[in-house]
Amino acid sequence: MLTPSLDSLPSRAVRFVRSLRAIWPTLLRALSVRYAGWVIMMALALYAEGRPAPHLPDVIIDRLPYVAWIDRYNHYVLAIAYLPLSVGLFFVEPARFCRYNVSAGWLSIARGVCIAATGLGPVRGPDIHADWFASDHGTARYLQALWDLCSPTGLLLRDAAHIYMTKDLFFSGHTAATFLLLLYVWPFQRLRWLMLVGHIVVVASVFLAHLHYTIDVLGAYAVAYALFAWRERRGLQRQGTDTMPAPA
């Protein structure tokens, strides 16, 4: 079977294929930055998980019912809300997709630092992981938890987030990740409204599952928007010299 040449493809497809060829190394770097950011965030969050921390009163969470099935499946809600739209962004504008992934990597690092610095106690239930790693097998347990949290099988099949994470709180990753993607897809009308609905559903699930304090959600908006503004301002400044600015 012969592979069709670019000349036989529609002009829009030709532009996409050419841009994909040009951006391939940048795409790999962007995805690597995002994954590295996730690993750093999980390492810092696990450090915070083993420290005793107090529960805080919350004007909204304390008045909302806890919905167990939303808590159980919230990570699937998150995946459905943003994975298809991020793929859509890739096909609409690959360069912007790369910038988004680098921004997401930096957002993860910022979140990990904030979690390690704040030390907020669980939103719901006792602090079951206080002094979790203070034992003879603490290092091995830490590394096993980090592996489970950084591997797709651990996250999806073993439900590692529910097993290990009770104090990865300030700021809300669900809110920040979907809001950041909303900012990146905003120029594209079809993606914008789908992502806005997905973001609202995710934030509602955060509250109903008692995943975060209200301040975690508010902080997520502040950090995500500040990071987006900083990153995109840098991109605009570089457009004068680069036809396709690489994320940095």
C-alpha positions as CSV (number, residue, x, y, z in Angstrom):
1,M,0.0,0.0,0.0
2,L,1.4,3.3,-1.1
3,T,1.6,6.2,1.5
4,P,-0.1,9.3,0.1
5,S,2.1,12.3,-0.5
6,L,1.5,15.6,1.1
7,D,0.3,16.9,-2.2
8,S,-2.7,14.6,-2.1
9,L,-3.9,15.9,1.3
10,P,-6.1,18.9,2.0
11,S,-4.2,22.1,2.6
12,R,-5.2,22.2,6.3
13,A,-3.9,18.6,6.8
14,V,-0.7,19.5,5.0
15,R,-0.1,22.5,7.3
16,F,-0.8,20.2,10.3
17,V,1.6,17.5,9.2
18,R,4.4,20.0,8.5
19,S,3.9,21.8,11.8
20,L,3.9,18.4,13.5
21,R,7.2,17.4,11.9
22,A,8.8,20.7,12.9
23,I,7.5,20.6,16.5
24,W,8.2,16.9,17.3
25,P,11.4,17.5,19.4
26,T,9.6,20.4,21.2
27,L,6.7,18.1,21.9
28,L,8.9,15.5,23.5
29,R,10.6,18.1,25.7
30,A,7.2,19.5,26.7
31,L,5.8,16.1,27.7
32,S,9.1,15.4,29.6
33,V,8.8,18.6,31.5
34,R,5.2,17.8,32.4
35,Y,6.0,14.3,33.7
36,A,9.1,15.5,35.6
37,G,6.8,18.2,37.3
38,W,4.4,15.4,38.3
39,V,7.1,13.3,39.8
40,I,8.5,16.3,41.8
41,M,5.0,17.2,43.0
42,M,4.3,13.6,44.2
43,A,7.7,13.4,46.0
44,L,6.9,16.6,47.9
45,A,3.3,15.6,48.6
46,L,4.4,12.3,50.1
47,Y,6.9,14.2,52.3
48,A,4.0,16.3,53.6
49,E,1.8,13.2,53.9
50,G,3.9,11.8,56.8
51,R,3.7,15.0,58.9
52,P,0.9,15.5,61.5
53,A,-1.4,18.3,60.5
54,P,-4.7,19.9,61.8
55,H,-8.1,19.9,60.3
56,L,-9.3,23.4,59.4
57,P,-12.9,24.8,59.7
58,D,-14.4,25.6,56.3
59,V,-17.4,27.8,55.7
60,I,-18.5,25.9,52.6
61,I,-17.2,22.3,53.0
62,D,-18.6,22.0,56.5
63,R,-22.1,22.8,55.1
64,L,-22.0,20.5,52.1
65,P,-22.9,16.8,52.2
66,Y,-20.1,14.3,51.5
67,V,-20.9,12.1,48.4
68,A,-19.0,8.9,48.6
69,W,-19.4,7.8,45.0
70,I,-18.1,11.1,43.7
71,D,-15.1,10.8,45.9
72,R,-14.5,7.2,44.6
73,Y,-14.6,8.2,41.0
74,N,-13.4,11.8,40.9
75,H,-10.1,10.9,39.2
76,Y,-12.1,9.5,36.3
77,V,-14.2,12.6,36.2
78,L,-11.0,14.6,36.0
79,A,-9.6,12.5,33.2
80,I,-12.8,12.7,31.1
81,A,-13.0,16.5,31.6
82,Y,-9.5,17.4,30.4
83,L,-7.8,14.6,28.4
84,P,-10.0,14.8,25.3
85,L,-9.8,18.6,25.3
86,S,-6.0,18.6,25.6
87,V,-5.8,16.2,22.7
88,G,-8.1,18.6,20.8
89,L,-5.8,21.4,21.5
90,F,-2.9,19.4,20.1
91,F,-4.7,19.0,16.8
92,V,-5.9,22.6,16.6
93,E,-2.6,24.2,17.6
94,P,0.4,21.9,18.4
95,A,2.7,24.7,19.5
96,R,0.1,26.0,22.0
97,F,-0.3,22.4,23.2
98,C,3.4,22.2,23.9
99,R,3.4,25.5,25.9
100,Y,0.4,24.2,27.9
101,N,2.3,21.0,28.9
102,V,5.3,22.9,30.0
103,S,3.1,25.2,32.0
104,A,1.4,22.2,33.5
105,G,4.8,20.8,34.5
106,W,5.7,24.1,36.3
107,L,2.2,24.2,37.9
108,S,2.8,20.7,39.3
109,I,6.1,21.8,40.8
110,A,4.5,24.9,42.3
111,R,1.8,22.8,43.8
112,G,4.3,20.4,45.3
113,V,6.2,23.2,46.9
114,C,3.0,24.7,48.4
115,I,1.9,21.3,49.7
116,A,5.2,20.8,51.4
117,A,5.2,24.3,52.9
118,T,1.6,24.4,54.2
119,G,0.9,21.2,56.1
120,L,-2.9,21.2,56.1
121,G,-4.7,18.3,57.7
122,P,-7.3,16.0,56.0
123,V,-10.5,17.7,54.9
124,R,-12.5,14.6,56.0
125,G,-11.6,12.0,58.6
126,P,-8.6,11.5,60.9
127,D,-5.0,12.1,60.0
128,I,-4.3,8.5,59.3
129,H,-0.9,9.0,57.7
130,A,0.7,11.1,60.5
131,D,4.3,9.7,61.1
132,W,3.5,7.3,58.2
133,F,7.1,7.0,57.1
134,A,8.7,7.2,60.6
135,S,9.6,3.5,60.8
136,D,12.3,1.0,59.8
137,H,10.7,0.5,56.4
138,G,9.8,4.2,55.9
139,T,12.1,4.8,53.0
140,A,11.0,1.6,51.2
141,R,7.3,2.6,51.7
142,Y,8.0,6.1,50.5
143,L,9.6,4.8,47.3
144,Q,6.8,2.3,46.7
145,A,4.2,5.0,47.1
146,L,6.1,7.3,44.8
147,W,6.3,4.6,42.2
148,D,2.6,3.9,42.4
149,L,1.7,7.6,42.1
150,C,3.9,8.1,39.1
151,S,2.9,5.1,37.1
152,P,-0.3,4.7,35.1
153,T,-1.0,1.3,36.5
154,G,-0.6,2.5,40.1
155,L,-2.9,5.5,39.5
156,L,-5.6,3.8,37.5
157,L,-5.5,0.2,38.7
158,R,-4.4,0.4,42.3
159,D,-6.1,3.7,42.9
160,A,-2.9,5.0,44.5
161,A,-4.2,8.6,45.0
162,H,-6.9,7.3,47.4
163,I,-4.4,5.0,49.1
164,Y,-1.6,7.4,49.8
165,M,-3.0,11.0,49.5
166,T,-5.0,12.7,52.2
167,K,-3.1,16.0,52.7
168,D,-2.1,17.1,49.2
169,L,-4.3,20.1,49.6
170,F,-3.0,23.6,48.9
171,F,-3.7,24.2,46.2
172,S,-6.3,22.1,44.4
173,G,-4.8,20.1,41.5
174,H,-8.2,19.3,40.0
175,T,-9.1,23.0,39.9
176,A,-5.7,24.3,38.7
177,A,-5.2,21.7,36.0
178,T,-8.6,22.1,34.4
179,F,-8.5,25.9,34.7
180,L,-5.1,26.1,33.1
181,L,-6.3,24.0,30.2
182,L,-9.4,26.3,29.9
183,L,-7.1,29.3,29.6
184,Y,-5.1,27.6,26.9
185,V,-8.2,26.5,24.8
186,W,-10.0,29.8,25.3
187,P,-9.2,31.2,21.8
188,F,-10.9,28.2,20.2
189,Q,-14.7,28.5,20.7
190,R,-15.7,24.8,20.4
191,L,-13.0,23.7,22.8
192,R,-13.7,26.6,25.1
193,W,-17.3,25.8,26.0
194,L,-16.7,22.1,26.4
195,M,-13.7,22.8,28.7
196,L,-15.7,25.3,30.7
197,V,-18.4,22.7,31.3
198,G,-15.8,20.1,32.2
199,H,-14.1,22.5,34.6
200,I,-17.3,23.4,36.4
201,V,-18.1,19.7,36.8
202,V,-14.6,19.0,38.2
203,V,-14.8,21.9,40.7
204,A,-18.3,20.7,41.8
205,S,-16.9,17.2,42.3
206,V,-14.0,18.6,44.4
207,F,-16.5,20.2,46.8
208,L,-19.0,17.3,46.9
209,A,-16.2,14.7,47.5
210,H,-14.6,16.9,50.2
211,L,-11.3,16.7,48.4
212,H,-10.1,20.2,49.3
213,Y,-10.8,23.2,51.5
214,T,-12.3,26.2,49.8
215,I,-9.0,28.1,50.1
216,D,-7.4,25.3,48.1
217,V,-9.8,26.0,45.2
218,L,-9.3,29.8,45.4
219,G,-5.5,29.4,45.6
220,A,-5.6,27.2,42.5
221,Y,-7.2,29.9,40.4
222,A,-4.6,32.5,41.6
223,V,-1.6,30.3,40.9
224,A,-2.8,28.9,37.6
225,Y,-3.7,32.3,36.2
226,A,-0.4,33.9,37.3
227,L,1.6,31.1,35.7
228,F,-0.4,31.2,32.5
229,A,0.1,35.0,32.3
230,W,3.8,34.7,32.9
231,R,4.3,31.9,30.4
232,E,2.2,33.4,27.6
233,R,3.8,36.8,28.1
234,R,7.2,35.2,27.5
235,G,5.9,33.5,24.4
236,L,4.6,36.8,23.0
237,Q,8.0,38.4,23.6
238,R,9.7,35.6,21.7
239,Q,7.5,35.7,18.7
240,G,9.4,38.5,17.1
241,T,12.4,36.2,16.7
242,D,11.0,32.7,16.6
243,T,8.4,31.5,14.1
244,M,7.4,28.7,16.4
245,P,8.7,29.5,20.0
246,A,9.8,26.5,21.9
247,P,8.7,26.1,25.5
248,A,11.3,27.0,28.0
